[in-house]
Amino acid sequence: MTCAMSELSSEETAANQGPTAIYRVDPLLDPRWKRFSETHPLAAVFHSVPWLEALRRTYGYKPVVLTTSAPNDVLANGLVFCRISSWITGRRFVSLPFSDHCDVLASSPAEQDCLLLALGALLREEDAKYAEIRPLHSTPAGQTGFHPGQDFLLHTIDLRRPAEDLFHSFHKDSIQRKIRRSEREGVTVEQGRSEAVLDKFYGLFLMTRRRHQLPPPPRIWFRNLIATLGDHLRIAVAAKAGRPIAAIVTLRFRDTVVYKYGASDPRFHALGGMHALFWRAIQDAQLAGLSFMDLGRSDVSDEGLVTFKDRWGSSRSRVQYFRNSLHGDSATGTTRGGQAARKVFSVMPLRLLGVAGRLLYKHVG
């Protein structure tokens, strides 16, 4: 495939009249994207219209799809990204913000690289800071201008085994024993999407983010996810004697349940609340006939989290992010300003931490 981009066009018009034309599509308005993202073998929940709509409603990010398919053709490929314009972090393109992974949906490496060249052309046209992609299954060619950035680990549990066999694949002491401990302690699990359940989750979430020295996504983000994903999202809260002690948010897409957010009260970790929630999510996914549980990305340096996920009988893979930067900007590291901010977040009252999340999170992307 020959791909020589000179300029990019307005939505649904050709970028050039050369061998391969590139078109821009609004995935929230063009019904082809919904059909395509629901059927492409590499698509994940992060490609879906509900996820993109939640990003738009919460942060004002406008999603764009680059494709070689003409307006009246069935979509054959697509690279979805969001423009982020921030006076703090600059203007950039991310595929996709707050998403663990997001493959370019193409049928060949040449097709993928053609779309990446088009994204690079748009990057230069708009003089943005950088473009970032987060593929799970592919690596861009060097001539596309995309180079390795941050990398993470992704854990996946194969659910296509009898529940008993799956349970015995868990680490005997760290996982099996904790699940049984939660049962002995009478830990209960409540599931739903009501405002009351969200309140319980978010209260724990604020505590957890402070512990991790980070601001939280705003509460409206979770409300918008509930509104757009509907019954494909589930909040589960573990409680002891009516007191919330742990909570998770999972998303369902095709044959996969995705663990996206978790929170807990460290004073009750010994009761196994988080273990009870994971085991319940696994059992529910099996009952629903799902095949996999995506445990989400983990920072390679977070040994505790990586070990916790390893012990669920999971398999791990590496997720390599890639960047095309006009200004020599490599993968972000921890700056002095960032270190100072983390110290502030670690002691901030929970209510103020929530305010900080509302003000700052849209700049993170």
C-alpha positions as CSV (number, residue, x, y, z in Angstrom):
1,M,0.0,0.0,0.0
2,T,1.4,3.4,-1.0
3,C,0.5,6.2,1.4
4,A,1.8,9.7,0.6
5,M,0.0,12.2,2.7
6,S,0.2,15.9,1.7
7,E,-2.6,17.3,3.9
8,L,-5.7,16.1,5.7
9,S,-9.2,17.1,4.8
10,S,-12.3,18.1,6.6
11,E,-14.5,15.3,7.8
12,E,-15.4,12.7,5.3
13,T,-13.4,14.2,2.4
14,A,-10.2,12.9,0.9
15,A,-6.9,14.0,2.3
16,N,-5.2,13.8,-1.1
17,Q,-5.8,12.4,-4.6
18,G,-2.8,10.1,-4.5
19,P,-2.7,6.3,-4.3
20,T,-4.4,6.2,-0.8
21,A,-6.9,8.8,0.3
22,I,-7.5,9.3,4.0
23,Y,-10.9,10.3,5.4
24,R,-11.9,11.7,8.7
25,V,-15.0,10.3,10.4
26,D,-16.9,11.4,13.5
27,P,-17.4,8.0,15.3
28,L,-20.3,9.5,17.4
29,L,-22.3,10.5,14.3
30,D,-21.3,8.0,11.7
31,P,-23.2,4.7,12.3
32,R,-20.5,2.7,10.5
33,W,-18.1,3.1,13.4
34,K,-20.5,1.5,15.9
35,R,-20.9,-1.6,13.6
36,F,-17.2,-1.7,12.8
37,S,-16.0,-1.4,16.4
38,E,-18.4,-4.0,17.7
39,T,-17.2,-6.6,15.2
40,H,-13.5,-6.0,14.5
41,P,-11.4,-8.8,16.2
42,L,-8.9,-6.3,17.7
43,A,-11.6,-3.9,19.1
44,A,-12.0,-3.4,22.8
45,V,-14.4,-1.5,25.0
46,F,-12.2,1.5,24.6
47,H,-13.1,1.7,20.9
48,S,-16.8,1.6,21.6
49,V,-19.2,4.5,21.1
50,P,-20.3,4.5,24.8
51,W,-16.7,4.9,25.9
52,L,-16.1,7.7,23.4
53,E,-19.3,9.4,24.3
54,A,-18.4,9.4,28.0
55,L,-15.1,11.0,27.1
56,R,-16.9,13.7,25.2
57,R,-19.5,14.4,27.9
58,T,-17.0,14.5,30.7
59,Y,-13.9,16.1,29.3
60,G,-15.0,17.7,26.0
61,Y,-12.6,15.5,24.1
62,K,-13.8,15.2,20.5
63,P,-13.1,11.7,19.0
64,V,-11.9,11.4,15.4
65,V,-11.4,8.3,13.2
66,L,-8.9,8.2,10.3
67,T,-9.8,5.6,7.6
68,T,-9.0,4.7,4.0
69,S,-12.7,3.9,3.5
70,A,-14.7,6.5,1.5
71,P,-17.8,8.0,3.0
72,N,-20.2,5.6,1.2
73,D,-18.1,2.5,1.7
74,V,-18.2,0.0,4.5
75,L,-15.5,0.8,7.0
76,A,-12.4,-1.4,6.4
77,N,-10.1,0.1,9.0
78,G,-9.9,3.0,11.5
79,L,-7.6,4.8,13.9
80,V,-9.5,6.5,16.6
81,F,-8.0,9.3,18.7
82,C,-9.0,12.4,20.7
83,R,-7.7,15.9,20.5
84,I,-6.7,17.3,23.9
85,S,-6.1,21.0,24.2
86,S,-4.8,22.0,27.6
87,W,-3.1,25.2,28.9
88,I,-1.3,23.0,31.4
89,T,-0.2,20.0,29.3
90,G,-0.5,21.3,25.7
91,R,-2.3,20.3,22.6
92,R,-1.9,16.6,21.7
93,F,-3.6,13.6,20.1
94,V,-4.1,10.5,22.2
95,S,-5.5,7.1,21.1
96,L,-7.2,7.0,23.6
97,P,-7.3,9.1,26.8
98,F,-7.8,7.1,30.0
99,S,-7.8,3.9,28.0
100,D,-5.5,1.0,28.9
101,H,-5.0,-0.1,25.3
102,C,-6.4,0.9,21.9
103,D,-5.2,-0.9,18.8
104,V,-5.3,0.6,15.3
105,L,-8.0,-1.4,13.7
106,A,-6.4,-2.4,10.4
107,S,-6.2,-5.5,8.3
108,S,-2.4,-5.4,7.7
109,P,0.7,-3.7,9.0
110,A,0.9,-1.6,5.8
111,E,-2.6,-0.4,6.3
112,Q,-1.9,0.5,9.9
113,D,1.2,2.4,9.0
114,C,-0.6,4.3,6.4
115,L,-3.1,5.5,9.0
116,L,-0.2,6.4,11.4
117,L,1.4,8.5,8.6
118,A,-1.9,10.3,8.3
119,L,-2.0,11.0,12.0
120,G,1.6,12.3,11.8
121,A,0.6,14.6,8.9
122,L,-2.3,16.0,11.0
123,L,0.1,16.4,14.0
124,R,2.3,18.7,11.8
125,E,-0.7,20.5,10.3
126,E,-2.1,21.5,13.7
127,D,1.4,21.9,15.3
128,A,0.3,19.7,18.3
129,K,2.8,18.6,20.9
130,Y,2.7,14.9,20.1
131,A,0.5,12.0,19.1
132,E,0.3,8.8,21.3
133,I,-1.0,5.4,20.4
134,R,-1.6,2.5,22.8
135,P,-1.6,-0.7,20.8
136,L,-1.9,-4.1,22.3
137,H,-1.3,-6.4,19.3
138,S,0.9,-4.5,16.9
139,T,4.1,-2.4,16.6
140,P,4.3,0.6,14.2
141,A,7.1,0.7,11.6
142,G,9.9,3.2,12.4
143,Q,9.2,5.3,9.2
144,T,5.8,6.3,10.6
145,G,7.6,8.5,13.1
146,F,6.2,6.6,16.2
147,H,8.8,5.5,18.7
148,P,8.5,3.5,21.9
149,G,7.3,5.4,25.0
150,Q,5.9,4.1,28.3
151,D,5.3,0.4,28.7
152,F,3.0,-1.5,31.0
153,L,1.9,-5.1,31.8
154,L,-1.6,-6.4,31.1
155,H,-3.0,-9.5,32.8
156,T,-5.7,-11.6,31.4
157,I,-7.6,-14.6,32.9
158,D,-8.9,-17.3,30.6
159,L,-12.4,-18.1,31.9
160,R,-13.0,-21.0,29.6
161,R,-12.3,-23.5,32.4
162,P,-14.6,-25.1,35.0
163,A,-14.9,-22.8,38.0
164,E,-13.3,-25.4,40.3
165,D,-10.2,-25.7,38.0
166,L,-10.0,-21.9,37.8
167,F,-10.2,-21.5,41.6
168,H,-7.4,-24.1,42.1
169,S,-5.2,-22.1,39.6
170,F,-5.2,-19.2,42.1
171,H,-2.3,-18.7,44.5
172,K,-3.2,-21.0,47.4
173,D,-2.2,-18.7,50.3
174,S,-2.6,-15.2,48.8
175,I,-5.9,-15.7,46.9
176,Q,-7.7,-18.9,47.8
177,R,-7.2,-18.3,51.5
178,K,-8.4,-14.7,51.3
179,I,-11.5,-15.7,49.4
180,R,-12.4,-18.2,52.1
181,R,-11.5,-15.6,54.8
182,S,-14.0,-13.2,53.3
183,E,-16.7,-15.9,53.4
184,R,-16.0,-16.7,57.1
185,E,-16.0,-13.0,58.0
186,G,-19.5,-12.6,56.4
187,V,-18.3,-10.1,53.8
188,T,-21.3,-9.2,51.6
189,V,-21.2,-8.0,47.9
190,E,-23.7,-5.5,46.6
191,Q,-23.8,-4.8,42.8
192,G,-25.5,-2.2,40.8
193,R,-25.4,1.3,39.1
194,S,-27.5,3.3,41.4
195,E,-26.4,6.7,42.9
196,A,-26.2,5.0,46.3
197,V,-23.8,2.3,45.0
198,L,-21.7,4.9,43.2
199,D,-21.5,6.9,46.4
200,K,-20.1,3.9,48.3
201,F,-17.6,3.2,45.5
202,Y,-16.5,6.9,45.2
203,G,-15.9,7.4,48.9
204,L,-13.5,4.4,48.9
205,F,-12.0,5.6,45.6
206,L,-11.1,9.0,47.0
207,M,-9.3,7.3,49.9
208,T,-7.4,5.1,47.5
209,R,-6.3,7.9,45.2
210,R,-5.1,9.9,48.1
211,R,-3.1,6.8,49.2
212,H,-1.6,6.7,45.7
213,Q,-0.9,10.4,45.8
214,L,-3.1,11.1,42.8
215,P,-6.2,13.1,42.0
216,P,-9.3,11.1,41.1
217,P,-11.4,11.2,38.0
218,P,-14.4,13.4,38.7
219,R,-17.6,11.7,39.9
220,I,-19.4,12.9,36.7
221,W,-17.0,10.6,34.7
222,F,-18.5,7.5,36.4
223,R,-22.1,8.9,36.0
224,N,-21.5,9.3,32.3
225,L,-20.0,5.8,32.0
226,I,-23.1,4.5,33.7
227,A,-25.4,6.5,31.4
228,T,-23.6,5.4,28.2
229,L,-22.6,1.8,29.0
230,G,-25.8,0.9,30.9
231,D,-25.9,-2.7,31.9
232,H,-22.4,-3.3,30.4
233,L,-21.0,-1.5,33.5
234,R,-21.2,-2.9,37.0
235,I,-20.1,-1.5,40.3
236,A,-19.6,-4.0,43.1
237,V,-19.1,-3.1,46.7
238,A,-17.9,-5.4,49.5
239,A,-19.1,-4.6,53.0
240,K,-18.5,-5.9,56.5
241,A,-21.5,-5.4,58.8
242,G,-22.8,-2.8,56.4
243,R,-19.6,-0.8,56.1
244,P,-18.1,-0.6,52.6
245,I,-14.5,-2.0,52.6
246,A,-13.7,-2.5,48.9
247,A,-15.2,-1.8,45.5
248,I,-14.5,-2.4,41.8
249,V,-15.9,-1.2,38.5
250,T,-16.0,-3.6,35.7
251,L,-17.0,-3.1,32.0
252,R,-18.3,-5.8,29.6
253,F,-17.5,-5.9,25.9
254,R,-18.3,-8.9,23.8
255,D,-16.7,-12.0,25.4
256,T,-14.6,-10.0,27.9
257,V,-15.2,-8.4,31.3
258,V,-12.7,-5.6,32.0
259,Y,-11.6,-4.7,35.5
260,K,-11.2,-0.9,35.2
261,Y,-11.3,0.7,38.7
262,G,-10.7,-0.6,42.2
263,A,-10.8,1.0,45.7
264,S,-10.4,-0.2,49.2
265,D,-10.2,0.8,52.9
266,P,-6.7,-0.4,54.0
267,R,-8.0,-0.9,57.6
268,F,-10.0,-3.9,56.4
269,H,-7.6,-5.4,53.8
270,A,-7.2,-8.5,56.0
271,L,-10.9,-9.4,55.5
272,G,-10.4,-10.2,51.8
273,G,-13.0,-7.8,50.5
274,M,-11.2,-7.2,47.2
275,H,-10.6,-10.9,46.7
276,A,-14.3,-11.5,47.3
277,L,-15.1,-8.9,44.6
278,F,-12.8,-10.4,42.0
279,W,-14.0,-13.9,42.6
280,R,-17.6,-12.8,42.3
281,A,-16.8,-10.9,39.0
282,I,-15.1,-14.1,37.7
283,Q,-18.1,-16.3,38.6
284,D,-20.6,-13.9,37.2
285,A,-18.6,-13.6,33.9
286,Q,-18.5,-17.4,33.6
287,L,-22.2,-17.6,34.2
288,A,-22.8,-15.1,31.4
289,G,-20.7,-17.2,29.1
290,L,-17.8,-14.8,28.8
291,S,-14.3,-16.1,27.8
292,F,-11.8,-13.6,29.3
293,M,-11.3,-11.2,32.2
294,D,-9.0,-8.3,31.4
295,L,-7.4,-7.2,34.7
296,G,-6.2,-3.9,33.2
297,R,-2.7,-2.4,32.8
298,S,-0.2,-2.2,35.6
299,D,2.9,-0.1,35.8
300,V,5.9,-2.3,35.4
301,S,7.5,-0.9,38.5
302,D,4.4,-1.6,40.7
303,E,5.6,-4.9,42.0
304,G,2.7,-5.3,44.5
305,L,0.0,-4.8,41.9
306,V,1.7,-7.0,39.4
307,T,2.2,-9.8,41.9
308,F,-1.5,-9.5,43.0
309,K,-2.6,-10.0,39.4
310,D,-0.1,-12.8,38.7
311,R,-1.6,-14.8,41.5
312,W,-5.1,-15.1,39.9
313,G,-3.9,-17.7,37.4
314,S,-3.6,-15.0,34.8
315,S,-1.3,-14.6,31.8
316,R,0.6,-11.4,31.4
317,S,1.6,-9.5,28.2
318,R,3.4,-6.2,27.6
319,V,1.6,-3.1,26.4
320,Q,4.0,-0.7,24.6
321,Y,2.8,2.8,24.0
322,F,4.3,4.8,21.1
323,R,4.7,8.5,20.4
324,N,5.3,10.7,17.5
325,S,6.6,14.0,18.8
326,L,7.3,17.2,16.9
327,H,9.4,18.7,19.7
328,G,11.5,15.8,20.9
329,D,9.1,15.0,23.8
330,S,9.8,11.4,25.0
331,A,7.5,9.5,27.3
332,T,6.6,11.5,30.3
333,G,8.6,11.0,33.5
334,T,8.2,12.2,37.0
335,T,9.0,15.9,37.2
336,R,9.9,17.9,40.3
337,G,6.5,19.6,39.9
338,G,4.8,16.3,39.7
339,Q,6.5,15.0,42.8
340,A,5.5,18.1,44.7
341,A,1.9,17.8,43.6
342,R,1.8,14.1,44.7
343,K,2.9,15.1,48.2
344,V,0.1,17.6,48.3
345,F,-2.4,15.1,47.1
346,S,-1.3,12.6,49.8
347,V,-2.4,14.9,52.6
348,M,-5.3,16.7,51.0
349,P,-8.7,16.4,52.6
350,L,-10.9,14.0,50.6
351,R,-13.4,16.7,49.7
352,L,-10.6,19.0,48.3
353,L,-9.1,16.0,46.5
354,G,-12.4,15.5,44.7
355,V,-12.3,19.2,43.7
356,A,-8.8,18.8,42.5
357,G,-9.8,15.9,40.3
358,R,-12.6,17.9,38.7
359,L,-10.3,20.8,37.9
360,L,-7.2,18.9,36.8
361,Y,-8.2,15.5,35.4
362,K,-9.2,16.7,32.0
363,H,-5.6,18.0,31.5
364,V,-4.2,14.5,32.1
365,G,-5.7,12.7,29.2
